[in-house]
Amino acid sequence: MSTFACPTCGGEVVFASGTPFAVCRYCKALLTRNDVTVESIGQAALVPDDFSPLQIGVTGHYDNRPFHVVGRLRKVWEEGSWNEWCVSFGDGRFGWLAEAQGDLVMTFEQPAAAVTRLPDAGKAADMEPGALCDIGENRFSVTDIKQVNCLGAEGELTEVFKNGEAVLSIDLRGTGLEFATVEYRSGQVTAFVGRFVEFAECRFSNLRRLAGWDAPR
């Protein structure tokens, strides 16, 4: 755990999970750290309230491995928005738990070199659903292509959006419950691979209490 003073407002900022980025909870400055200092690299918008039972501090399990939620990005496109929760595992690994339209998907960042059969950024937007992509040893087919922005951020994060930055996001399905997202950003390609998960299998604790809703026992 490392504690710093926010260079924008002086408030205490805690990096508890080893992530490279965090959002100051006082002034919403977007911060990045090195070994001894933190630097402000922009401003994060306040995440709008929603009806998600998840929140920073929730703990859960994925494949019987415990994790805890340390941050959130709220992503938006022209037809809606969704949450992506940054989760930290005890072995130092990080994942992203996406929460959209009643589905939960856990993914993990993959090396860029693992992605094949995708066009360069200039042609990716013209892809059609059903196009094939190989990530590692698994084959996926394109299901959705959209331009994505960041609506808000909070907590500790392994990746951030710069203010006004638009990212081309491609969703893909594999066999069974396999799921992947490929993002084109500033000439870089990033892939996230995982699977759909059920709410009950995550065995969440410390969920946000919502009026009229009880967590499954």
Helices and strands as residue ranges (DSSP letters): E 2-5, E 12-15, E 21-23, E 29-33, E 38-43, E 59-62, E 65-77, E 80-89, E 94-100, E 103-110, G 112-114, E 115-116, H 121-124, E 132-135, E 138-157, E 167-173, E 178-185, E 188-197, G 200-202
